Amino acid sequence: MDGEVSAIRRAGRRLRAAVGGRLPEPLYHAIWQRAVPRLGLGRLLGHRVPAMIDASRVAEIERWPADALSDPVELERRLPTLGISADFAPVLPAPLRAHAGEGVEAGQYPNQFAPYLAFVGGLRISSYIEIGVDHGGTFLITTAYLNRRHPVERAVAVDRFEVPALRDGRSAARTTDVLKLDSASKRFARYLAEAGPFDLALIDGDHSESRCRADFELLSRRARVIALHDIVGANTPGVRAVWKWIRTTRASEYDLHEFTAQYAEVERATSERYMGIGVAVRR
Protein backbone atom coordinates (compact mmCIF):
# COMPACT_ATOMS: atom_id res chain seq x y z
CA MET A 1 0.00 0.00 0.00
CA ASP A 2 2.81 2.42 0.86
CA GLY A 3 4.25 2.15 -2.65
CA GLU A 4 0.86 2.84 -4.19
CA VAL A 5 0.26 5.83 -1.94
CA SER A 6 3.68 7.28 -2.69
CA ALA A 7 3.26 6.84 -6.44
CA ILE A 8 -0.16 8.48 -6.38
CA ARG A 9 1.07 11.43 -4.37
CA ARG A 10 4.15 11.90 -6.59
CA ALA A 11 1.91 11.91 -9.66
CA GLY A 12 -0.41 14.38 -7.99
CA ARG A 13 2.43 16.74 -7.13
CA ARG A 14 3.77 16.63 -10.68
CA LEU A 15 0.29 17.41 -12.00
CA ARG A 16 -0.13 20.30 -9.58
CA ALA A 17 3.28 21.69 -10.53
CA ALA A 18 2.57 21.39 -14.25
CA VAL A 19 -0.89 22.94 -14.08
CA GLY A 20 -0.08 25.54 -11.46
CA GLY A 21 2.82 26.92 -13.44
CA ARG A 22 0.67 27.62 -16.48
CA LEU A 23 -2.36 29.28 -14.90
CA PRO A 24 -2.80 32.66 -13.21
CA GLU A 25 -2.65 32.08 -9.46
CA PRO A 26 -6.24 33.17 -8.67
CA LEU A 27 -7.58 30.81 -11.35
CA TYR A 28 -5.42 27.94 -10.06
CA HIS A 29 -6.74 28.48 -6.54
CA ALA A 30 -10.33 28.55 -7.80
CA ILE A 31 -9.90 25.30 -9.76
CA TRP A 32 -8.28 23.54 -6.83
CA GLN A 33 -10.92 24.56 -4.33
CA ARG A 34 -13.99 24.03 -6.49
CA ALA A 35 -13.39 21.73 -9.44
CA VAL A 36 -11.13 19.10 -7.89
CA PRO A 37 -13.56 17.94 -5.16
CA ARG A 38 -16.50 17.88 -7.59
CA LEU A 39 -14.60 15.80 -10.13
CA GLY A 40 -13.58 13.28 -7.51
CA LEU A 41 -9.86 13.69 -8.18
CA GLY A 42 -8.87 13.81 -4.53
CA ARG A 43 -7.16 10.41 -4.54
CA LEU A 44 -5.10 11.24 -7.62
CA LEU A 45 -3.98 14.50 -6.05
CA GLY A 46 -3.10 12.91 -2.75
CA HIS A 47 -6.07 14.17 -0.71
CA ARG A 48 -7.38 11.70 1.87
CA VAL A 49 -4.67 9.21 1.01
CA PRO A 50 -2.58 9.19 4.21
CA ALA A 51 1.12 9.46 3.48
CA MET A 52 4.11 7.91 5.23
CA ILE A 53 5.29 11.21 6.63
CA ASP A 54 8.61 11.97 8.30
CA ALA A 55 7.39 11.68 11.88
CA SER A 56 10.90 12.16 13.23
CA ARG A 57 10.61 15.89 12.53
CA VAL A 58 8.44 16.40 15.65
CA ALA A 59 11.51 15.68 17.78
CA GLU A 60 12.46 19.30 17.12
CA ILE A 61 9.72 20.35 19.56
CA GLU A 62 11.75 18.81 22.38
CA ARG A 63 14.55 21.27 21.60
CA TRP A 64 12.38 24.39 21.44
CA PRO A 65 13.13 26.76 24.35
CA ALA A 66 10.52 26.77 27.09
CA ASP A 67 9.69 30.45 26.63
CA ALA A 68 8.82 29.83 22.95
CA LEU A 69 6.11 27.31 23.83
CA SER A 70 3.65 29.88 25.18
CA ASP A 71 4.46 32.56 22.60
CA PRO A 72 2.09 32.33 19.57
CA VAL A 73 4.37 34.52 17.44
CA GLU A 74 7.38 32.31 18.08
CA LEU A 75 5.33 29.16 17.57
CA GLU A 76 4.04 30.47 14.24
CA ARG A 77 7.63 30.99 13.13
CA ARG A 78 8.72 27.49 14.15
CA LEU A 79 5.73 25.35 13.12
CA PRO A 80 6.30 25.50 9.33
CA THR A 81 9.73 23.90 9.76
CA LEU A 82 7.95 20.73 10.92
CA GLY A 83 6.24 20.45 7.53
CA ILE A 84 2.88 21.38 6.00
CA SER A 85 0.60 19.07 4.03
CA ALA A 86 1.18 19.13 0.27
CA ASP A 87 -2.60 18.87 -0.08
CA PHE A 88 -2.88 22.51 0.97
CA ALA A 89 0.00 23.94 -1.07
CA PRO A 90 -2.36 25.90 -3.37
CA VAL A 91 -3.82 27.83 -0.43
CA LEU A 92 -0.54 28.66 1.27
CA PRO A 93 1.20 32.02 0.92
CA ALA A 94 4.39 31.88 -1.13
CA PRO A 95 6.84 31.85 1.83
CA LEU A 96 5.19 28.71 3.28
CA ARG A 97 5.04 26.66 0.09
CA ALA A 98 8.68 25.65 0.53
CA HIS A 99 7.54 23.59 3.53
CA ALA A 100 4.64 21.86 1.73
CA GLY A 101 5.12 18.14 1.37
CA GLU A 102 7.88 18.04 3.98
CA GLY A 103 8.16 16.59 7.45
CA VAL A 104 4.92 15.66 9.19
CA GLU A 105 2.69 17.37 6.58
CA ALA A 106 0.35 18.98 9.12
CA GLY A 107 -2.93 20.12 7.60
CA GLN A 108 -2.97 23.44 9.41
CA TYR A 109 -2.40 27.14 8.81
CA PRO A 110 0.50 28.05 11.16
CA ASN A 111 -1.08 31.43 11.97
CA GLN A 112 -4.13 29.56 13.35
CA PHE A 113 -2.42 26.48 14.76
CA ALA A 114 0.14 28.45 16.77
CA PRO A 115 -2.28 30.49 18.92
CA TYR A 116 -4.53 27.43 19.25
CA LEU A 117 -1.68 25.34 20.64
CA ALA A 118 -0.58 28.14 22.96
CA PHE A 119 -4.14 28.37 24.29
CA VAL A 120 -4.87 24.68 24.86
CA GLY A 121 -1.34 24.20 26.15
CA GLY A 122 -2.29 26.36 29.12
CA LEU A 123 -5.23 24.12 30.04
CA ARG A 124 -3.17 21.26 31.55
CA ILE A 125 -4.18 18.62 29.02
CA SER A 126 -3.30 15.08 30.07
CA SER A 127 -5.53 13.15 27.64
CA TYR A 128 -6.22 13.88 23.98
CA ILE A 129 -8.36 12.37 21.21
CA GLU A 130 -8.37 13.41 17.55
CA ILE A 131 -11.06 12.35 15.06
CA GLY A 132 -9.87 12.50 11.47
CA VAL A 133 -6.07 12.44 11.62
CA ASP A 134 -5.34 12.46 7.85
CA HIS A 135 -1.55 11.94 7.49
CA GLY A 136 -1.04 12.15 11.26
CA GLY A 137 0.90 15.42 11.33
CA THR A 138 -1.51 17.44 13.46
CA PHE A 139 -1.82 14.55 15.92
CA LEU A 140 1.94 14.14 16.31
CA ILE A 141 2.61 17.87 16.68
CA THR A 142 -0.24 18.34 19.14
CA THR A 143 0.79 15.48 21.41
CA ALA A 144 4.47 16.48 21.33
CA TYR A 145 3.65 20.12 22.05
CA LEU A 146 1.13 19.40 24.81
CA ASN A 147 3.57 17.02 26.45
CA ARG A 148 6.09 19.85 26.72
CA ARG A 149 3.52 21.93 28.57
CA HIS A 150 2.06 19.18 30.78
CA PRO A 151 2.56 15.38 30.73
CA VAL A 152 0.14 13.68 28.32
CA GLU A 153 -0.86 10.28 29.67
CA ARG A 154 -3.16 9.16 26.84
CA ALA A 155 -3.57 10.07 23.19
CA VAL A 156 -6.03 8.49 20.74
CA ALA A 157 -6.01 8.84 16.95
CA VAL A 158 -9.23 7.91 15.12
CA ASP A 159 -9.64 7.63 11.36
CA ARG A 160 -11.57 5.47 8.87
CA PHE A 161 -8.34 4.96 6.91
CA GLU A 162 -5.10 3.32 7.89
CA VAL A 163 -2.53 5.97 8.82
CA PRO A 164 0.92 4.62 7.92
CA ALA A 165 2.80 7.11 10.08
CA LEU A 166 0.94 5.94 13.19
CA ARG A 167 1.18 2.19 12.64
CA ASP A 168 3.58 1.70 15.53
CA GLY A 169 1.29 3.64 17.86
CA ARG A 170 3.99 6.07 18.87
CA SER A 171 3.41 9.63 20.01
CA ALA A 172 4.71 11.81 22.80
CA ALA A 173 1.93 10.53 25.07
CA ARG A 174 2.64 7.84 27.64
CA THR A 175 0.10 5.55 25.90
CA THR A 176 -1.30 5.89 22.38
CA ASP A 177 -4.25 4.16 20.72
CA VAL A 178 -4.68 4.27 16.94
CA LEU A 179 -8.21 3.28 15.94
CA LYS A 180 -9.28 2.48 12.39
CA LEU A 181 -12.92 3.27 13.04
CA ASP A 182 -15.77 5.42 11.82
CA SER A 183 -16.70 7.88 14.57
CA ALA A 184 -20.37 7.13 13.83
CA SER A 185 -19.94 3.43 14.56
CA LYS A 186 -21.23 1.63 17.64
CA ARG A 187 -17.71 0.33 18.22
CA PHE A 188 -16.42 3.87 18.61
CA ALA A 189 -19.27 4.82 20.96
CA ARG A 190 -18.43 1.78 23.09
CA TYR A 191 -14.75 2.70 23.07
CA LEU A 192 -15.53 6.24 24.26
CA ALA A 193 -17.80 4.94 27.00
CA GLU A 194 -14.97 2.76 28.29
CA ALA A 195 -11.95 4.97 27.61
CA GLY A 196 -13.24 8.46 28.36
CA PRO A 197 -13.32 11.10 29.60
CA PHE A 198 -10.72 13.18 27.76
CA ASP A 199 -9.33 16.60 28.48
CA LEU A 200 -9.17 17.68 24.81
CA ALA A 201 -10.85 16.42 21.65
CA LEU A 202 -10.23 17.68 18.11
CA ILE A 203 -12.95 17.02 15.54
CA ASP A 204 -11.60 17.00 11.98
CA GLY A 205 -13.33 14.00 10.43
CA ASP A 206 -16.48 13.91 8.30
CA HIS A 207 -17.19 17.58 7.53
CA SER A 208 -20.91 17.22 6.76
CA GLU A 209 -23.16 19.13 9.14
CA SER A 210 -24.97 16.05 10.44
CA ARG A 211 -21.81 14.04 11.11
CA CYS A 212 -19.84 16.92 12.58
CA ARG A 213 -22.71 17.72 14.92
CA ALA A 214 -23.00 14.05 15.90
CA ASP A 215 -19.27 13.96 16.70
CA PHE A 216 -19.62 17.07 18.85
CA GLU A 217 -22.65 15.74 20.73
CA LEU A 218 -20.94 12.40 21.35
CA LEU A 219 -17.74 14.03 22.60
CA SER A 220 -19.56 16.68 24.63
CA ARG A 221 -20.30 13.92 27.13
CA ARG A 222 -16.69 12.73 27.14
CA ALA A 223 -14.41 15.77 26.80
CA ARG A 224 -14.06 19.01 28.74
CA VAL A 225 -12.49 20.88 25.79
CA ILE A 226 -13.65 20.31 22.20
CA ALA A 227 -11.99 21.84 19.15
CA LEU A 228 -13.43 21.89 15.63
CA HIS A 229 -11.24 22.35 12.57
CA ASP A 230 -12.43 24.18 9.42
CA ILE A 231 -14.97 26.49 11.07
CA VAL A 232 -14.53 29.19 8.39
CA GLY A 233 -13.41 27.07 5.42
CA ALA A 234 -14.84 27.98 2.03
CA ASN A 235 -15.42 24.29 1.29
CA THR A 236 -16.67 23.26 4.73
CA PRO A 237 -20.18 24.71 5.10
CA GLY A 238 -21.19 21.82 7.35
CA VAL A 239 -18.56 22.63 9.97
CA ARG A 240 -19.34 26.34 9.70
CA ALA A 241 -23.00 25.54 10.40
CA VAL A 242 -22.14 23.38 13.42
CA TRP A 243 -19.89 26.06 14.90
CA LYS A 244 -22.68 28.62 14.44
CA TRP A 245 -25.08 26.19 16.14
CA ILE A 246 -22.67 25.80 19.06
CA ARG A 247 -22.31 29.57 19.39
CA THR A 248 -26.08 30.12 19.40
CA THR A 249 -27.29 27.14 21.44
CA ARG A 250 -24.41 26.01 23.70
CA ALA A 251 -22.79 29.29 24.72
CA SER A 252 -24.20 28.97 28.23
CA GLU A 253 -22.29 25.68 28.68
CA TYR A 254 -18.98 26.62 27.06
CA ASP A 255 -16.51 29.45 26.78
CA LEU A 256 -15.87 29.76 23.05
CA HIS A 257 -12.66 30.78 21.32
CA GLU A 258 -11.79 31.16 17.64
CA PHE A 259 -8.48 31.01 15.80
CA THR A 260 -9.28 32.09 12.27
CA ALA A 261 -6.47 34.36 11.05
CA GLN A 262 -5.98 34.34 7.27
CA TYR A 263 -3.05 35.03 4.96
CA ALA A 264 -3.70 38.27 3.08
CA GLU A 265 -1.96 37.02 -0.06
CA VAL A 266 -4.23 33.98 -0.32
CA GLU A 267 -7.38 35.88 0.63
CA ARG A 268 -6.70 38.48 -2.07
CA ALA A 269 -6.05 35.80 -4.69
CA THR A 270 -9.09 33.67 -3.91
CA SER A 271 -11.61 35.94 -2.16
CA GLU A 272 -12.08 33.01 0.23
CA ARG A 273 -11.25 32.13 3.82
CA TYR A 274 -9.74 28.82 4.86
CA MET A 275 -9.65 26.38 7.76
CA GLY A 276 -10.10 28.02 11.19
CA ILE A 277 -10.19 26.37 14.62
CA GLY A 278 -13.00 26.81 17.12
CA VAL A 279 -12.57 25.75 20.75
CA ALA A 280 -15.35 25.11 23.27
CA VAL A 281 -14.20 24.92 26.91
CA ARG A 282 -16.80 23.53 29.29
CA ARG A 283 -17.55 25.93 32.13
N, C-alpha and C positions, 0 to 999 in steps of 0.2 A: 504493500500500500504506500509506503514512504516514497518509493521510486515513482509511482504514479502521481502522487501529490506534487512531488518536486518538479516533475516534467510538466504538469499542468500549469503550475505557478510560473515556471520559467517561460512557457509559451505565452502566458497571460502578460507577463512583464514586457516581453518583446513586442507583443501587440500594442500594449499601452504606449510604449516608447515610440513605435512606428507611427501610430495614429496621432498621439499627442504632439509630435514634432511637426505635423503638417496642418494642424488646425489652430485657429485663433484660440487663445486660452479660455475665454468665456464660453465659446462654443464647445470646447472639449469638456469643460466642467458640466455643461448642460447635458451633453450626451451621456457622460458617465453617470450622472445622478438620476436621469430620467429614462433613457433608452435601455441601458444595460439591464436593470432589474426587470423591465417589462419584456425583454426578449429572452429572459432566462439564461443569460450568459455568465451568471455569477460563478459557476464552477470553472468555466474556461479561464476566467480572469482571476481565479484564486479566492474568490469570496466564499466564505463558509466551507472552505476546505482547509481544516487545521494543518498548519505547517509544523515541521520539526525545527523549531526556533532554537536560537543559541541561548539556552536558559542560563548559561554560566555568566552572562553579562550582569545579572542581578547582584552578583557578588560585590559589584562596585558600591552598592548601597552600604555595605558594611564598612567601607572606607570613607564614607561621607562624614564630615565633621558634625558633631552633635548640634552646633548652633545652626547648621544649614537645614536640619530636619524640620524645624518649625517655621522656617522662612519661606513663604510661597514664591517669592521672587527668585531665591536661590534654587529652590526645587524646580521651578520652571526652566531654569538654565541647565540644570543637570539631567532632567528626565529624558530629553531627546537622545542623549548619548547612550541610553539603554536600548534604543531602537523603537521605531514606530511602524505600524502595520503598513505593508505595501498596498493593501486594499484601499487605504485612504490617501495615497499619494496625490491624487488629483485635487483633493480639497485641503492640501497643506500649503502654507506660504512657502515661497521659494527657499528661504534659509533652512527649513525643516526637511525638505525633500531629500537632502543628502542622507538623512537617517532612516528613510523609508526602506523597508525590506531588510533592515539590519537587526541584530540582537534579538530581543524578545518580541518584537513586532507588536507592541501594545496598541490597541485600537482606541487611543485617547488623544484629545487635544492637550498638549502640555499646559496651556494657559488655563485649562479647566481642571485637569487632573492634579496639578500642583496645589492649588488652594483647597481642593477637596481632601487630598491626603493630609495636608497640614491640619485641617479641621478635624477629621475623624481620628487623626493620630493623637489628638488631645482628649479623646473620650475614653481612654484606657480600654482598648479593645483586646480581649483575650480569646475570642472565638469569632470566626468569619466564615460566611458561606457566599458563594458567587454562582448565580444561575446564568448560564450562557457564557462560557469562558473563551470561545473562539480558539485562537492559537495558544492561549494560556498566558500571554504577556501581562495583561492587567492583573490576573490572579497572582502571578509570581512577584510582580513589583509591589502589589498591595501587601501581601503577607510579609515580604522582606522589610518593607518600610515600617509597617505597624509593629513588627517585632523589634525594631530599633527603638520605638517609642515606649512599648510595653510588651512583655512576653506574650506571644500568641500560642495558646495551648492547642487549639484545634482550628483547622482550615478545611473547607469542603468545596470541591469544584464539581459543578453539575453541568452536563451538556448531553444533548442527544447523540453527538458524534464522538468518536474516539479522538482524544487529544494527544498526539504523539509525544509532545514535550512533557506531559504529565504522567506518562505510563509508569514511571517508577514511584509515583506518589510522593515525590519530594517537594518540599517548600520550606520556607523559614519557620513554619509552625512546628510545634513539638510532634503533633500527629496530623496527617493529611489523608483525607478520603477523596478519591476521584470516582465520581458516579456517572456512568453512561446511562442516563435516565431522562425521560421527559418529565418536566416539572409538573405536568398535569396528571401524571400517572398515580395510581393508588400506591405503588411501591414507594414513590417519593414521599407521598403524604405519610406513609407508615414510617419511613426513615426519619422524617422531621419530628414525628411524635415521639420517637425513641431517642433521637440524638439532640434535639433542641433543649433549651433555647440557645440562641446565638446573640452575641453583642452587636454584630454588624452583618447585614445582608445586602448584596448588590444584585439588582435585577437587570439583566441584559440579555434575556433569552428571546422568546417569541415576542415580537414587537406589535402584534395586533392588540387592539384595545381590550378585547375580552380576555385574552390570555395574560396580558400584562396586569390587568386588574385582578385576575384570579391569583397570580403569583404574589401580588401585594397582599391580598386578603389572607392567603395562606401563611405568609411570613409575618404578617402583623400579629399573629398569635405566638410567634416563635422568635422574634427578634426585637431588640429595643431600638435599634437604628436601622432604617431601611433606605437604601440609595437606589435611584432609578437612573439608568443611562439613556441618553437620547431624548431628553425632555423638550428640546427645541428643534430637533432635527427636521430638515425639510422633507425627508422621506420617512419620517416616523410619526405620522399623525395619531396613531394609536397610543403611543407613549405620551405624546403631548396631551391627549385627552385624559389619560389616567392621572397625569400630574395635576391638571386643572381640577379634576374630580377630587383629588386628595386635598388640594388647596381650599376648595369650596365646602367640602363635607367632613374633613377630618382634622381641620386646623385646631379644633379644641382639644384634640388628643396628642398632637405633635407640634413641636417647633420645627418650622420648615426653612430650609436653606437652599439656595441655588448657586450653581457655579456654571455660568453660561457665557463667559467671555468669548469673543470671536476674533478672528484675524482679519484686519481691515482689508488686506490685499485680496483675500478669498471672498469676503463679503462684497467688495466692489465688483469682482469679476463675475460672480454668480447671482448676486441679489438674493442670496439665501443664507440661512443660519444653519449651523451644524452641531450635532451631538448635544452637549449640555448634561449636567449631573444635578439631580435634585435629591436632597437628603431630608428624611423625616425622622426626628428624634423624639421618641416617646417621652411625654412629660411625667 
